[in-house]
Amino acid sequence: MSQGNKQSYLEEVERNLEEVFSNFKYLYHQNMTDEGALNQLRQRTLHQIWHYRETDYNSSFYVPYELKKRYSDKVKNYLF
């Protein structure tokens, strides 16, 4: 994968992870009074982030740990 393709790939991955986080925030505010639903939402979102993988260019290319960690921390620290 060329450097340009890798950069655009990482930008796309980050946009997708940002969308996952955005969906999490929306659903969080929909379920603010249900503690069980919030915990389930948080666990499901963290699972989605940590198991996120793109295979468009090369199935062996992975999402950098730092990117997954950043979005995982955003979820963990969001109003908890």
C-alpha positions in Angstrom: 0.0 0.0 0.0 1.5 3.3 -1.0 1.9 6.1 1.6 -1.0 8.1 0.0 -3.3 5.1 0.1 -2.3 4.3 3.7 -3.0 7.9 4.8 -6.4 8.0 3.1 -7.2 4.6 4.6 -6.4 5.8 8.1 -8.5 8.9 7.6 -11.4 6.8 6.5 -10.9 4.5 9.5 -10.9 7.5 11.8 -14.0 8.9 10.3 -15.7 5.5 10.8 -14.6 5.3 14.4 -15.8 8.9 14.9 -19.2 7.8 13.6 -19.2 4.9 16.1 -18.5 7.4 18.9 -21.2 9.8 17.6 -23.7 7.0 17.5 -22.7 6.1 21.0 -23.3 9.6 22.3 -26.7 9.8 20.6 -27.8 6.5 22.1 -26.4 7.4 25.5 -28.6 10.4 25.7 -31.6 8.4 24.5 -31.1 5.9 27.5 -29.8 8.2 30.2 -32.2 6.9 32.8 -31.6 3.2 32.3 -28.3 2.3 33.9 -28.4 -1.3 32.5 -28.9 -0.1 29.0 -26.0 2.4 29.4 -23.6 -0.2 30.6 -24.7 -2.6 27.7 -24.3 0.3 25.2 -20.8 1.1 26.6 -19.7 -2.5 26.4 -21.1 -3.0 22.9 -19.4 0.2 21.7 -16.0 -0.7 23.2 -16.3 -4.1 21.5 -17.1 -2.5 18.2 -14.1 -0.2 18.5 -11.6 -2.8 19.6 -12.7 -5.3 16.9 -12.9 -2.7 14.2 -11.0 -3.7 11.0 -11.0 -2.6 7.5 -10.0 -4.9 4.6 -10.5 -2.6 1.6 -6.8 -2.4 0.6 -5.1 -5.2 2.4 -6.6 -7.7 4.8 -3.4 -7.8 6.8 -3.5 -4.1 7.5 -4.7 -3.3 10.9 -6.1 -0.3 12.7 -3.3 1.2 14.9 -3.6 0.6 18.6 -3.3 4.3 19.4 -6.4 5.0 17.3 -8.5 2.3 18.9 -7.3 3.4 22.4 -8.2 7.1 21.7 -11.8 6.2 20.8 -12.0 3.6 23.6 -10.9 6.3 26.1 -13.5 8.7 24.7 -16.3 6.2 25.3 -15.0 5.2 28.8 -14.7 8.9 29.9 -18.0 10.1 28.4 -20.1 11.1 31.3 -19.2 8.0 33.4 
